[in-house]
């Protein structure tokens, strides 16, 4: 098994949209509820620090492999997709040096059903993290994945797929990142 410690840096804002089921107060208006609870959309650890879930990075990389469909050298028409989907794991979140209460909100007038083009619109507020940076540890269990293939895919993933709400893969522009460094090493 190989380990890739990847230093990532944002090049666009990042926004989270975690589902929450905070109960409404009696006679609370929808906009008042939104004002009171929008920070519940954040992923926060027990110390009150915001984190980016490990699945965000794993899924970003897997989606990039599928989207790019680069063929594995010497393997005919076989692409990297199945190797990145099954052979890479991220198990730890990227904890940001940012407390829940310090995150700014972005108010938007969006379709109430969440579908593009929906008729009825409502005010929604989503957390917006303007910049972030940190190390993400990828565990590579598929021996077919080379350092070159990994570095190429994670670099492109940050630009064409992204992470979080309103990322490029979902017709947005948030959640984009660049790779500052990849430290490739043997496990154990």
ABEGO torsion letter per residue (X at the ends): XBBBBBBBBBABBBBBABBBABBBBBGBBAAAAAAAAAAAABBBBAAGBBBBBAAAAAAAAAAAAAAAGBBBBGAEABBAAAAAAAABBBABBBBBBBBAAABBBBBBBBBAAGBBGBABBBBBBBBBBABBBEBBBBBBABAABBAAAAAAAAAAAAAAAEBEBGBAAAGBABGBBBBABBBBBBBX
